[in-house]
Amino acid sequence: MELTELTPADSRTPAPARRTAGRDADGMAVASFILGLLGLLVLNIVLGPTAIVLAFAALYRGTARKGRAFLGLGLGIADLVVLVTLMQFDSTVSWSF
């Protein structure tokens, strides 16, 4: 076996395209989950809707991590439920300890 057999015959051929769309969708699913989880503790008015939007975007793009996207969606909705509950009890948008 010669060395020339291991190298491509035409070096001008384009490199194979990377699967970036799927990786981006997987990253969005994970980010949605993390932001939804963090939103239960702090900044639920910002992180909740962000988690929901990222989860929908990840599901639309066909993520391989559908479970994470659905968890992020559920946690984003839970963030908004916590926000509304706190607003009903305190009549404010912030946490009071």
C-alpha positions, 0 to 999 in steps of 0.5 A: 500500500502506497502513501498516495492511496491514503490521500485524496486524489483531488485535494480541491474537493470540498470538505464534508459539511458539518452537522451544525444545524443539529448541534445548534438545535441540541444546544438550544434544547440544553440551554432551554433546560438550564435557563428554565431551571435557573428561572425558578430561582432568579429572574423568572420574568426574563428566563422563563420566556427565553426558555420557552422560545429556545425550546420551541426553536429546538423542537422546530429545528429537529433536535435529538434531545427532545426530552431536554427541550420539553423539560425546558418548555415545562420549566419555562412555563413553570417560571411564569406560573411562579411569577404570577403566583408571587405577583398575586401574593406580594403584588410585586414582580420581585422576590421578597425574603 
